[in-house]
């Protein structure tokens, strides 16, 4: 049985790898204002809680999500109580003064509800949140302020309980347990169940749930661990600490833009974005005949299986509505688990599911059911765009405000300390008055003094002229500033007109796309109707096909019987033909033998007559008769094709190593372990090289060059070795990259079947001989035997080379 999933992790996978693939995109969406849901699903004892929580020294998905959130928004967090959650799943923003009063009010309370960041972390959970990866989101809006709120609930027996609720103790009104007896003061008082409500955006939430504002990973995980201790677990035959409820840890992120000065939060509720990430640890499905559960455990198992079955039914109905275009009602309200996450299944956010599988043989059947359901959920796709409010303010306000504050503090330090606005205005006026001429002494000591008043009048006239000059300069400055403002207003108006034009174009484009989408939807419905008709036609054709196959089988059986009868007749006729053929062959052989004997006798008589005639003709000559030309030709030694002379003993060749082109650089010699050693004379040799079996960033950081030895099978069946070379350079992000520049190929060839050229020692070939040509050993050594009548060798054999 095979099932396909987007990602499959082995038994040795680490928590970081699982987090990077599954949970990291959800955290990025959370900071960008989108909702997310992550839950673990599987049979009991398959490792769902371990995947979500982790172990000491290796935190799971939940602490890693918290750590990534606070690493990303750490310097941009708002102060406590700037954001305030209401009872209707909304959020309000208040000014710094109200937030300060709220903090003082909470600090004055005897038991603070909000954990303090200065408290020492519990050693039990310190190792779980000590994540060294420092993972963070790259693109964070720096002109926003953020606040994180967490809550923790469980769904037990289809009831929702708040795990962070502090149960009030009333000594006058006694509490009763399941045995109808009053509990003692130290006994645990179970909290009241919570109700589900729907907010104005049609999102489901738990009313009256405790939501705590946290400012660090330690605070958030401490709140989680406080609720984890209250979660219901029990010992069963399959799991020592079996979860008896579905736990939901909700992380809400509120963000709002800064004002135009970049100093305070924008006091507009419409600009607040509230996103949430829900981490769900589902209880494992189990069979009561294996757990041997009784009493409360049996009731818990039934409720767990019922809620998981409702989840499966909702997914199946969503898949059917999506594939066949139906509009069946999804039974969300049958279970609190599906009712709480109704908006996620309707498309309000991204959903990820981790399927935990136990390789035990006893869980084989249940694991198959789990994987079959998980594979089916991949076919459900619903998406809805999320519109974020636009504040319309200039980006970069926070950094400009910080730069202004730093420059102001620097100037104040240069002047000797901070000053108020009144003293600053006074110092400016003093600087203006210092530019005027000083007033002379105006004291009149004598009635006849005629010098003091003229001097005073002269100084006052100079001051008046200087004042007029300053007034004229001020008027010119005001006029220039008005001109600049008018130019700025005109540029703003032109930009607004341009933006409005672009927006109208975009709106037209969106309207066209909507019309195209409606057309495509109608086309899809038409095609679905055609597909349904084709499916019905296909069923009819399949029925006809089955009938035709049955008819074909009966006719094939009939043909087989006819073929067997035909084979018997053929065998009988073949026997008769063979017998007749043998009889006629013997008769033909007898007649041919008689004819051959007759012809041999006639030929012998003719040969005798020719010999006698020859003896008569040659009898008078006393010279020694010469041999026939054929005998002389036969006695000539046959000319053989001369092989090339042997190569003289040459001194042995010195093996030289082929060096790299840049011998002065440092190389990374990457030889994969799958390569085979080649016993070639020429071997690549690179000095100052670091030989590795797998490329690593540590080795690349030490070298300038990189060489990869790659082997493959050539088309002729020989091993071909390629040396792929490249340059190593540093990337902008601090890593290493390789740019390939050259490829050298080493190839071996077998000498079998290679042609060589015959080279005779006689430079003048005999007449009629063919020109020098390429031949192999078989061609030069081939011999033909031919019989010719009348040869001097008796029957007439002649030995010659086979013609080309």
C-alpha positions, 0 to 999 in steps of 0.5 A, a space after each residue: 500500500 502506497 500513500 503520497 504526501 508533500 513531505 516525509 520525515 524519517 525516524 532520525 529527523 531533528 526538530 529543527 528540520 521539521 520546524 523549517 519545513 512545516 511551521 516556519 511558513 506559518 510564523 511568517 504568515 502570522 507576522 504578515 497578518 495572516 492566520 494559521 493552524 497547525 495540528 498533529 494527528 495520529 494513533 495513541 502513542 505515536 509521538 504527537 505531544 513530543 513533536 509539539 512540545 519537544 524534550 529537554 535540550 531539543 525544543 519542539 515546534 511550539 517553543 521554536 515558533 515562540 522563539 522565532 516570533 520574538 526574535 523577529 519583533 523584539 525591538 518593535 514591541 509595544 509597551 504592556 497594555 498599549 493593546 488591550 483585548 476585548 471580550 468579543 475577539 477584538 483589540 483596542 489601542 490606548 495611549 501611553 498614559 492610559 497604558 501606564 495607569 493600567 500597568 500601575 494598577 496591575 502592579 498594585 494588585 496582590 497577585 499579578 495576572 501578567 507574568 514578569 519578564 524579570 522572574 527566573 525561568 523554571 529549570 524544568 523548562 529552561 532547556 526546552 526554550 534554549 533554542 540556539 538557531 536565532 531564526 527570524 523573519 526577514 521582512 518585518 514592517 519596522 513602522 509597526 508596533 507589536 504585542 503577543 497574547 497567548 491562551 491555552 484551552 483543552 477540549 475534554 469530553 466535548 467541553 472546552 476548559 480554560 487551562 490558564 484560569 485561576 479557580 477562585 476558592 470560596 470557603 463558605 460555599 463547599 465544592 463537591 466531587 464526583 463521589 458527592 462528598 465535599 472536597 478539602 481545601 487543598 483539592 483541585 477544583 475543576 474549572 467551568 466549561 467555556 462557550 463558543 461565540 462568533 465575532 463580527 468577522 464570522 470567526 469562532 472564539 472561546 468566550 471568557 478565555 484567559 489571554 495573557 500578554 507576554 514579552 519574551 519566549 520564556 514568559 510565553 512558554 512559562 504560561 504554556 507549561 502552567 496550563 500543561 500541568 493542568 491538562 488531563 492525561 491518564 495511564 493506559 495499556 498503550 501509553 503511560 501518559 496518554 492525552 485524554 483531551 485535545 489541547 489548543 495553544 493560541 498565539 495572537 499577534 496585534 500590530 498597528 502602525 506608528 503615527 506620522 512622527 514615528 513616536 506613538 501608536 496610531 490611535 485608530 482601531 481600523 488600522 489594527 491587524 490581529 492575526 493568530 496561530 493555533 497549535 493543536 495537539 490532538 488526542 490519539 485515536 484508540 480501540 477499546 479492545 486494545 486499551 482495555 479501558 473502563 469507566 471514565 477512560 472508556 467514556 473519554 476514548 469514545 468522545 475522542 474517537 467521535 470528535 476525530 470522526 466528525 473532523 474526518 466527516 467535515 473534510 470529506 464533505 468539503 472534498 466532495 463539495 470541491 470536486 463535484 460542485 455540490 453545496 452540502 452542509 458541513 457538520 461543523 457543530 457536531 463537535 467543539 473541535 471542528 466548530 472552533 476551527 470552522 473559519 480555517 476550513 472555510 479558507 480563513 488562513 493556512 492549515 498544516 497537518 503533521 501525521 505521526 506514525 508508530 512503526 509498531 506492527 500492532 498499530 498497522 491497521 490504525 496507521 493505514 486509516 490515519 494515512 488514508 485520511 491524511 492523504 485525502 485532506 491534501 485534495 481539499 483546497 480553499 483560499 480567501 485573500 486577506 486585505 490588510 488596512 493601508 495607513 497611507 503614512 510614509 515608511 521609515 518613520 521609526 528610524 527618522 524619529 530615532 535619528 531626530 532623538 539622537 541628534 537632539 540629545 547630542 546637541 543638548 549634551 554639547 550645550 551642557 544638559 537638557 533645556 526646555 522649550 522656553 529657554 530654547 526660544 529665549 536663547 534664540 531671541 537673545 541671539 537676535 538681540 546680540 546682532 543689534 548695536 549696544 545702547 549707550 548710557 542714557 543717564 543725564 547728569 547735567 541739564 546742559 548735556 547735549 551729547 547723550 541724547 544725540 548718541 542715543 538717537 543715532 544708535 536707535 536709528 541704526 537699530 531701526 534700520 537693522 530691524 527693517 533689514 531683518 523684516 525684509 529678509 524675513 518677508 523674503 524667506 516667508 515668500 520663498 517658503 510659500 512658493 515651496 509649499 505651493 510647489 509641494 502641494 502641486 506635486 502632491 496633487 499630481 501624484 494623487 491624480 496619478 495614483 487615482 488613475 492607476 487605481 482606476 486601471 487596477 479596478 478595471 483589471 480586477 473587474 475584468 478578472 472577476 468576469 473572466 473568473 465567473 466565465 471560467 466557473 460557468 465553463 467548469 460547471 458545464 464541463 462537470 456536467 459533460 463529465 457526468 454524462 461521459 461517466 454514464 456513457 462509459 458505464 454503458 460501454 463497459 457493460 457492452 465491453 464485458 458482454 463482448 469479452 464473454 462472446 470473444 472468449 466463447 469464440 476463442 475456445 471454438 477457434 482453439 478446438 478448430 486449431 487443434 483439429 487442424 494441427 492433427 491433420 497437418 501432422 498426418 499430412 507431414 508424415 505422408 509427405 516425408 515418406 514420399 520425399 524419402 522414397 523419391 530421394 533414394 530414386 534420384 540418388 540411384 539415377 545420379 550415381 549411374 549417370 556419373 559412372 557413365 560420364 566418368 567412363 567417357 571422360 577417361 576414354 577421352 583423356 587416354 586419347 589425348 595422352 596418346 596424341 600428345 606423346 606422338 606430337 612431342 616424341 621427335 624432340 630430344 630436349 628435356 620437357 619443361 614443367 607446365 606453367 601451372 607447376 612453375 607457378 605452384 613452385 614459386 613461394 607465395 608472397 605474403 603480406 609483410 607485417 610492420 617491423 617490430 618497434 625497437 626497444 625504447 626507454 620506458 616513458 616517465 609517468 608525468 602528472 597532469 597539473 591544474 592550470 592554476 597550481 598556486 591556488 588552494 583547491 577543494 578536490 570533491 571525490 564522491 564515494 561512488 566513484 571507481 578507481 581507474 588504472 590509467 597512466 595519466 592521473 589528475 594531480 592537484 597540489 595543495 588540495 583538500 580532498 572531501 567526499 561531500 562539499 561543505 561550507 567549511 572546506 569551501 571557505 578555505 579554498 579558491 578553486 573547486 574540482 568535482 570528479 564525476 564518472 559516467 558510462 559512455 556510449 561504447 561501454 567504457 568509463 568516462 571521467 569528467 573533472 568539473 572545475 570552478 571558482 569559489 567566491 563569497 556571497 553577499 549573505 556570508 556563504 560560499 558559492 561555486 561558479 563552474 568554468 571548465 570541464 576536462 574529460 578522461 576516457 579509456 578505449 579498448 584496442 579490440 577491433 582496431 584497424 591497422 595498415 599493412 606495410 610491405 617491405 617491397 616498395 613496388 607492388 606487383 602488377 594487378 595488386 590492389 593499392 595499399 589499403 587498411 586490412 585486419 588480421 582476418 582479411 590478410 590470413 584468409 585462404 580459399 581452396 578451388 578445384 580446377 580440371 587439368 591441373 598438374 597436381 592431379 585432381 586440380 587443387 590451386 592455393 590462392 588468396 581470397 579476392 577482396 
